[in-house]
Amino acid sequence: MPAIQNVERRGAVYYWRRAVRFQDGKPFILRLSLRTTIQSVARHMGTAMTAKSEMLKMNLGPNGRSATLTTIQKAAIFRKAMEEMRDHLEQAHVGYQRTDPDAAYMIVGLVDIYEAMMRDFVTHGVPENVGSPEHVRERFPDLSEEQRDSLLEFFASQPNWRERSRGRASRELESVGVEETEDNVDIARKVNFEGRLAAALEYRRRLADPASMWAALMDSSSASSSTPPPVAVPSTSAAPIEPRISPEPEVAEPWASMNAVEAAARFIADNPKITGDARRRGRWDEKTRSQFEAAARLLQKSYGEKPLRLVTREDIVRLNAHFSRLPASHHKRRQHDSMTLEEICLEAEAEVRAGKRDRTTIGLGTSTTNRHFLFIKELLEWIGKHVPGLAPIAWEDFYYRDDRDAREQRDAYTEDEGRALFRLPIWTGGQSLGRRLEQGSDVWHDAGYWVLPIAWYTGCRREEICQLTLADVGCDDGIWYFTITDENGGRVKNRSAKRDVPFAEELVRLGLPQYVEALRSAGETLLFPELRTESGSRSYGDVYYKNWWTKIAKRLEFVEAGQAIHAFRHMVTTELKFREVFLETRADLVGHSMSGETAGRYSKAARLSRLKEAVDQIPKVTDRLRASSIRLLPVAQRAPRPARNKIKGNPGQF
């Protein structure tokens, strides 16, 4: 789900929240429930609430119009800052070319760091502790130790950086003849940062297309040249007869200028059965809708802002080439949002050359590529109903065949590998709350502790586990179980995925019921509240994958490419098959649909007790773990996580 400004989701309901600052600098927090579970409704309501909050600020602020900078004055500050940053990057680039054989990577890294820093200052302002170890650690947690040291050295070389930036803003105000007030200084400083950010973004485009800047200047120069255009000389010979060309049919708006992203939004709005409503289930769930929108964005980033009706086969060929060069982790960084696909590809190639990325992570997988093309095909066929004469595209030329045996696509983990996994310190005892994968004696109970044991002993999907609420946990006749459902803000892959899954005896022994009761006593509603994000734009499973699985997998030599949490499902179905558990029971447990009248339509879901017998046959790989007293994360650690920017590169001087 794409992020909505000032709107967050708690459970299934959307909330609007904004801090309004008045002239004294003190924030006034506005927060209320939008009382809707529909994303499109929340987007419209959130936009309206943001506009109303601005009116409130103007009405309540005694000096609401103390800022006196005009657009022309701000433009002068912006232009000067942009030119200074552009010149600095140019000088740094040629300096790298003289001394470093990998100058491309060096300048890309420098642009990365400037873009991330300027974007952060524009968005969040300059904190009072800017440049301190605490500031660097808080704002840039994903940097390596070396990168954080470089940032600290940069700020150390310019002491009192916050005051220095304000001093620069004061001088800018003087240069444009504006009175120095608190608001004017803050605005001038922000515009200065915006100009530097614009220069970094422009330079990134120049790295992808070195002639882009000069082509625009040459066009402008040609248009203003005093040299008259050449005069056509009439020919003395008879003019050839030109073939008559039928005029192109006129295309009405909005179809004439609608780009790919706009068309995707209109497609969803015009097809009610896709989203459904409170009583009727939609054809797509939220994840599918997000994937459809992502395919449209990738197409637009590949071929530009031109109308979707003008897309040709050549554009799809170019998009396919980008798919072959994109990193699998594309758009996981915020700076990718403003980059073209070509720029992202160049960044990944530079990381490979520098040894910071494995070449096997380059290129999208077969299933992902095919899904993108299927969505784009559906979108183009839909707009073709409104626009005559679209260029035909042979889509079968772009679908890739996956010749792998479905059973071999994700190798199941073995029992020995399971035992090796659960010998890691997070289950046996970590050094501290912040160093839980280093050997110690402390154990905390959260998603990091429970998600993988639940996956091992149930075969549930990653998102099914991570999105569980406490209301989804029950106990019937002494059997504890999860209810996998799309209620309570959750989502399921298909109708068969709705099911009850009992706790294996090992989960009970390790204290999962006590963990549930402890969360209920603490007033929580989610099984893993720490997986929430403030923006609500990332799924719980994705947060777990980034925060835990990527770190755990690095410590397991047996984990292969493509092997992740989903391989636990293969282990469960394989082991239960070896133990001759009925096919129908296995399908009911893991949420697979059954084909055929007998196995499917007329076979009822297995009773909870029968499923309990099945999960207790899964190999016990945690039997040597000691069941410890439940220790929840501190309250602050269970709060929604804020979004962070990743920053790479070596910062230079402003």
SVG drawing of the C-alpha trace seen along z (x, -y; Angstrom):
<svg xmlns="http://www.w3.org/2000/svg" viewBox="-22 -45 67 88">
<polyline fill="none" stroke="black" stroke-width="0.4" points="0.0,0.0 1.5,-3.4 2.0,-5.9 -0.6,-8.5 0.6,-11.8 -0.4,-12.4 -2.5,-9.2 -1.6,-5.9 -3.4,-2.7 -4.0,-1.1 -5.3,2.4 -7.9,2.0 -8.9,-1.6 -7.2,-4.7 -6.2,-7.7 -5.2,-11.3 -2.4,-12.8 -0.5,-16.1 1.7,-18.3 0.9,-22.0 3.6,-24.5 2.7,-28.1 5.0,-31.1 6.4,-30.2 7.6,-26.9 5.5,-24.8 3.7,-21.9 0.0,-21.3 -0.9,-17.7 -4.1,-16.9 -5.2,-13.3 -8.5,-11.6 -9.9,-8.5 -11.2,-8.7 -13.5,-5.8 -12.9,-4.0 -11.0,-0.9 -11.0,-1.9 -7.7,-3.3 -9.1,-5.6 -11.6,-7.1 -8.8,-7.7 -6.7,-9.4 -9.4,-11.9 -10.3,-12.6 -6.6,-12.9 -6.0,-15.5 -9.1,-17.5 -8.0,-17.3 -4.5,-18.6 -5.9,-21.5 -8.3,-22.3 -5.4,-22.2 -3.5,-24.8 -6.6,-27.1 -6.7,-26.4 -3.1,-27.5 -3.7,-30.7 -6.7,-31.5 -5.2,-30.8 -1.6,-32.1 -1.4,-35.8 1.5,-36.4 0.4,-34.0 1.8,-36.1 5.2,-37.1 7.0,-35.3 7.6,-38.0 9.8,-36.2 8.3,-36.4 8.5,-33.7 11.1,-35.6 13.3,-36.1 13.0,-32.4 13.9,-31.5 17.1,-33.6 18.2,-31.7 17.2,-28.4 19.1,-29.1 22.3,-30.2 22.3,-27.1 21.7,-24.8 24.6,-26.4 27.0,-26.1 26.2,-22.5 26.3,-21.7 29.8,-23.3 31.0,-21.4 29.8,-18.0 31.5,-18.8 34.8,-19.6 34.5,-16.4 33.8,-14.3 36.8,-15.4 38.9,-15.0 37.8,-11.4 38.6,-10.8 42.2,-12.0 42.9,-9.8 40.4,-6.8 39.9,-4.2 36.3,-3.7 35.3,-7.3 31.7,-6.4 31.1,-4.6 32.7,-7.4 30.6,-10.2 27.4,-8.1 28.1,-7.5 28.7,-11.2 25.5,-12.1 23.7,-9.5 25.0,-11.1 24.1,-14.6 20.6,-13.6 19.9,-11.7 21.2,-14.5 19.4,-17.3 16.2,-15.4 16.3,-14.7 17.0,-18.4 14.2,-19.6 11.7,-17.1 12.7,-17.2 14.7,-20.3 18.1,-20.6 18.0,-19.2 19.8,-20.9 22.2,-17.9 23.1,-17.8 26.5,-16.2 26.6,-14.5 27.1,-10.7 23.5,-10.5 22.2,-12.4 24.1,-10.3 23.1,-7.0 19.4,-8.0 19.1,-9.5 21.4,-7.1 21.2,-3.7 21.7,-1.7 25.1,-3.1 28.2,-1.0 30.5,-1.9 32.9,-3.4 30.2,-5.5 29.0,-6.8 32.6,-7.7 32.8,-9.6 29.7,-11.5 31.0,-12.4 34.3,-13.6 32.3,-15.8 30.3,-17.5 33.4,-17.8 35.1,-19.7 32.3,-22.2 31.6,-22.9 28.4,-24.6 26.8,-23.5 23.3,-24.4 24.4,-28.0 26.5,-28.1 23.5,-27.1 21.4,-29.8 24.1,-32.3 24.2,-31.4 20.4,-31.9 20.7,-35.3 23.2,-36.3 20.9,-35.1 18.1,-37.2 20.4,-40.3 21.4,-39.6 17.7,-39.6 16.8,-42.6 14.4,-40.8 14.0,-41.5 15.6,-39.0 12.8,-37.3 12.8,-33.9 10.4,-32.6 12.3,-34.2 15.6,-32.7 14.0,-29.2 12.4,-29.5 15.6,-30.7 17.5,-27.8 15.0,-25.3 15.0,-26.8 18.8,-26.5 18.6,-22.8 16.0,-22.4 18.3,-24.0 21.1,-21.6 18.8,-18.7 17.7,-19.7 21.3,-19.9 22.0,-16.4 19.0,-15.0 20.0,-16.8 23.5,-15.4 22.2,-11.9 20.3,-12.3 23.4,-13.6 25.3,-10.5 22.7,-8.4 22.5,-10.7 25.6,-13.0 24.2,-15.0 20.8,-15.7 21.8,-19.1 23.6,-20.4 20.8,-19.3 18.3,-21.5 20.8,-24.4 21.5,-24.0 17.8,-23.9 17.3,-27.1 20.3,-28.8 19.1,-27.8 15.6,-29.2 17.1,-32.6 19.7,-32.8 19.6,-35.8 20.5,-33.7 17.4,-33.4 16.2,-30.0 17.0,-28.7 14.6,-29.8 13.0,-27.2 13.7,-27.7 10.9,-26.7 11.9,-23.8 11.6,-24.3 10.7,-20.7 7.2,-19.4 6.4,-18.6 5.9,-14.9 2.5,-13.7 2.3,-13.1 0.2,-10.1 -2.9,-11.1 -2.6,-10.2 -5.8,-9.8 -5.6,-12.0 -5.2,-10.3 -8.5,-9.9 -8.9,-12.6 -8.5,-11.3 -10.6,-13.0 -9.3,-13.8 -8.4,-12.4 -7.3,-9.5 -5.2,-11.7 -2.7,-12.7 -3.2,-10.0 0.1,-8.4 0.6,-4.9 0.2,-5.7 -2.9,-7.8 -4.3,-5.1 -3.7,-2.5 -5.6,-4.6 -8.5,-5.2 -8.6,-1.4 -9.0,-0.5 -11.7,-3.2 -13.7,-2.1 -13.7,1.6 -15.6,2.0 -15.3,5.7 -11.5,5.4 -11.7,3.8 -15.1,4.9 -16.7,3.3 -17.7,4.0 -20.0,6.8 -18.7,8.0 -15.2,9.5 -13.0,7.9 -11.2,9.8 -7.9,8.4 -6.7,8.0 -4.5,5.1 -1.3,6.8 -2.5,7.6 -3.6,4.0 -0.3,2.8 1.5,5.0 -0.6,3.7 0.2,0.1 3.9,1.0 3.9,2.5 2.4,-0.8 5.0,-2.9 7.9,-0.8 6.6,-1.2 6.3,-4.9 9.8,-5.2 11.2,-3.2 9.6,-5.2 8.8,-8.5 5.8,-10.7 4.4,-10.4 0.7,-9.3 0.1,-5.6 -1.7,-5.4 1.7,-6.0 3.4,-2.9 5.0,-0.8 6.7,2.6 10.1,0.8 9.0,-0.7 8.2,2.8 11.6,4.1 13.3,1.3 11.4,2.1 12.3,5.8 16.0,4.8 15.6,2.8 14.1,5.8 17.2,7.7 19.4,5.0 17.3,4.0 18.4,5.2 15.9,7.4 15.8,4.9 14.8,2.0 12.6,-0.7 13.4,0.5 15.3,-2.7 13.5,-6.0 15.9,-7.7 14.7,-5.2 11.3,-7.0 12.8,-10.0 15.2,-7.9 14.5,-6.5 15.0,-2.8 18.2,-3.5 19.6,-5.4 18.7,-2.6 20.4,-0.1 23.6,-2.2 23.6,-2.4 23.4,1.4 26.1,1.9 28.4,-0.4 27.7,1.5 28.6,4.7 31.9,3.3 32.7,2.0 32.0,5.4 29.1,4.1 26.5,6.2 26.4,9.8 25.9,10.0 23.3,12.7 21.0,10.1 20.8,8.3 17.8,9.0 14.1,9.7 12.9,13.3 10.8,15.1 7.5,15.0 8.0,11.3 8.7,10.3 5.7,12.3 3.4,10.7 4.5,7.2 3.9,7.9 0.5,9.5 -0.6,6.4 0.7,4.0 -1.0,6.0 -4.3,5.8 -3.9,2.1 -3.2,1.5 -6.1,3.7 -8.4,1.7 -7.2,-1.7 -7.5,-0.4 -11.3,-0.3 -11.2,-4.1 -8.5,-4.9 -8.6,-3.6 -5.5,-2.6 -3.1,-1.5 0.1,0.1 -0.2,3.9 2.2,5.8 2.9,9.5 2.9,10.2 3.9,13.8 7.4,12.6 7.9,11.2 6.6,14.1 9.3,16.3 8.8,20.0 9.9,21.3 11.1,24.9 11.9,25.6 10.1,28.4 7.7,26.7 8.9,29.0 12.5,27.8 11.9,24.1 12.5,23.7 14.4,26.5 12.9,27.5 15.0,27.1 16.3,30.3 15.9,31.3 19.7,30.7 19.4,27.2 16.4,26.5 18.5,27.5 21.3,25.2 18.9,22.4 17.5,22.5 20.9,22.7 21.4,19.0 21.6,16.6 18.2,15.1 16.7,18.3 19.5,19.5 20.4,16.1 21.7,12.8 24.2,10.3 21.7,7.4 18.5,6.1 20.4,4.4 22.8,7.3 20.5,10.4 22.4,12.3 25.6,12.2 26.0,14.9 24.8,14.0 22.2,15.0 19.2,12.7 16.1,13.8 13.3,11.5 10.0,12.6 8.8,10.8 8.6,11.4 12.3,12.1 11.8,15.0 8.4,16.4 8.0,16.0 10.4,18.8 9.2,21.4 5.6,20.7 6.6,21.1 8.4,24.3 5.6,25.9 2.6,24.7 3.8,24.1 2.0,20.8 3.0,18.1 5.2,15.2 2.6,12.6 -0.1,14.8 2.1,15.1 3.3,11.5 -0.2,9.9 -1.8,12.0 -3.8,10.1 -4.5,11.3 -8.1,11.7 -6.9,14.3 -5.6,16.5 -8.1,18.9 -8.3,21.9 -10.9,24.6 -11.2,27.7 -7.6,27.3 -6.2,26.8 -4.6,23.4 -4.9,22.3 -4.5,19.4 -7.3,18.2 -5.9,17.2 -8.4,14.7 -8.7,11.5 -10.6,9.9 -9.0,7.6 -7.0,5.8 -5.4,9.0 -5.2,10.5 -5.1,14.0 -3.8,15.3 -7.0,17.0 -10.3,18.4 -8.6,21.7 -6.1,19.8 -8.8,19.0 -8.4,21.7 -7.7,22.6 -4.1,23.8 -3.4,25.4 -0.3,24.8 2.2,27.7 3.0,29.0 6.5,27.4 5.0,23.9 3.0,24.5 6.1,25.8 8.1,22.7 5.4,20.4 3.5,19.1 0.2,19.0 1.9,17.1 3.3,14.6 -0.3,14.0 -1.6,13.5 1.2,11.1 0.5,9.0 -3.2,8.9 -2.3,7.7 -0.1,5.0 -3.0,3.7 -1.7,4.7 -3.9,5.9 -1.3,7.3 0.7,10.5 3.8,8.6 3.1,4.9 6.7,3.9 6.2,4.8 3.9,1.8 5.3,-1.2 4.1,-4.8 3.3,-5.2 1.5,-1.9 2.9,-1.5 4.9,1.7 3.4,5.1 4.2,6.7 6.0,9.5 8.3,7.2 9.2,5.4 10.1,8.8 12.1,9.8 14.2,6.7 14.6,6.4 15.2,10.1 15.4,12.6 18.2,10.8 20.3,10.8 19.5,14.3 20.2,15.7 23.7,14.2 24.6,16.5 23.3,19.7 25.7,21.1 23.1,23.5 20.6,20.9 20.7,20.8 19.6,18.1 15.8,18.1 15.5,20.0 13.7,18.0 10.8,18.3 8.6,19.8 10.8,22.9 9.4,23.8 6.1,24.6 7.9,27.0 9.5,28.7 6.1,29.1 4.3,30.6 7.3,32.8 7.7,34.2 3.9,34.8 3.8,36.6 6.6,38.9 4.6,39.6 1.6,40.5 -0.7,37.7 -3.7,37.5 -3.4,35.1 -6.6,33.3 -5.3,32.8 -2.0,31.3 -4.0,29.0 -6.2,27.8 -3.2,27.2 -1.2,25.0 -4.2,23.5 -4.0,25.1 -7.0,25.6 -7.9,29.1 -8.9,30.0 -11.7,32.5 -15.2,32.8 -14.4,35.4 -11.2,33.8 -12.4,30.3 -16.1,29.4 -17.4,32.3 -14.5,32.7 -15.0,30.6 -12.0,29.0 -10.2,31.3 -11.2,31.1 -8.9,29.1 -7.9,32.2 -6.8,34.0 -4.8,31.0 -3.2,31.0 -2.1,34.6 -0.5,33.5 1.5,30.5 2.8,32.6 4.4,34.9 6.6,32.1 10.2,32.8 11.0,31.2 14.2,29.1 13.7,26.9 13.6,29.6 16.9,28.5 15.7,24.9 14.9,23.9 11.5,22.4 12.2,19.1 9.9,16.6 8.1,14.3 10.0,11.1 8.2,8.5 10.0,5.7 9.9,2.4 6.8,0.3 8.8,-2.1 10.2,0.8 6.6,2.0 5.6,-1.3 5.3,-1.7 8.7,-2.1 9.5,-5.3 10.7,-5.2 14.4,-5.6 16.5,-6.7 19.5,-4.6 22.6,-6.7 25.7,-5.6 28.8,-7.4 31.5,-9.6 30.4,-13.1 32.5,-16.0 32.3,-19.7 29.3,-21.8"/>
</svg>
